[in-house]
């Protein structure tokens, strides 16, 4: 399972541990990923995602999962999130 946020695309970063003697060794910075169920108001059901805590705050800031998916470009989203976005767009077109 890759360590990438399904909604923001945030992944791992690399850097160095630097000792007191200024020795440098490679290390990895991993995003804080959480398994969450986000509710869609339009589709009236929940969807499970693996989201970073930063991504979760961003979703809440934008007014929920529906608004976040509609505003975000497809290249940042995972395959699962793109599928939910397609369902959302289809449901909105049917309602209009």
C-alpha positions in Angstrom: 0.0 0.0 0.0 1.6 3.3 -1.1 1.8 6.1 1.3 0.0 8.7 -0.7 -3.0 10.8 0.3 -6.0 9.9 -2.0 -7.4 13.4 -2.0 -4.4 15.7 -2.1 -1.7 13.5 -3.7 0.7 14.3 -0.8 3.4 11.6 -0.6 6.7 10.9 1.1 9.6 13.2 1.0 13.3 12.5 1.5 15.9 14.3 3.4 18.8 13.9 5.8 19.3 13.1 9.5 22.1 15.4 10.6 24.1 14.4 13.7 25.9 16.7 16.1 29.1 15.8 14.2 27.4 17.0 11.0 27.2 13.4 9.6 24.3 13.1 7.1 22.3 9.9 6.6 19.3 9.6 4.3 15.8 9.4 5.8 12.2 9.5 4.7 9.4 11.9 5.9 6.0 10.1 5.7 2.7 11.9 5.6 0.3 11.4 8.5 -2.3 9.2 6.8 -5.6 8.2 8.4 -8.3 5.8 7.3 -11.5 7.9 7.3 -15.1 7.7 6.1 -16.2 10.9 4.5 -19.9 11.6 3.9 -21.2 12.9 0.6 -24.3 15.1 1.0 -25.4 14.8 -2.7 -25.0 11.0 -2.8 -26.2 10.5 0.8 -23.6 7.9 1.7 -20.1 7.5 3.0 -16.8 6.7 1.2 -13.7 5.3 2.8 -10.4 7.1 1.9 -6.8 7.1 3.2 -6.3 10.8 3.7 -3.5 12.9 5.3 -4.5 15.0 8.2 -3.7 18.1 6.1 -6.0 16.8 3.4 -8.8 16.2 6.0 -8.5 19.8 7.2 -8.6 21.0 3.6 -11.8 19.1 2.9 -13.5 20.5 5.9 -12.3 24.0 5.0 -13.8 23.7 1.5 -17.2 22.7 2.9 -17.1 18.9 2.7 -16.2 16.1 0.3 -18.6 17.2 -2.5 -17.1 20.7 -2.8 -13.5 19.4 -2.5 -13.9 16.8 -5.3 -15.6 19.3 -7.6 -12.8 21.9 -7.1 -9.8 19.5 -7.3 -8.2 18.4 -10.6 -8.3 14.7 -11.5 -4.5 14.3 -11.7 -4.3 14.9 -7.9 -7.0 12.4 -7.0 -6.7 8.6 -6.7 -8.6 6.2 -8.9 -11.1 5.7 -6.0 -11.7 9.5 -5.6 -12.1 10.0 -9.4 -14.8 7.3 -9.4 -16.6 9.1 -6.6 -16.2 12.4 -8.4 -17.8 10.9 -11.6 -20.8 9.6 -9.5 -21.1 13.1 -8.0 -21.1 14.9 -11.3 -23.6 12.3 -12.7 -25.9 12.8 -9.8 -25.8 16.6 -10.1 -26.6 16.5 -13.8 -29.6 14.2 -13.1 -30.9 16.6 -10.4 -30.7 19.6 -12.7 
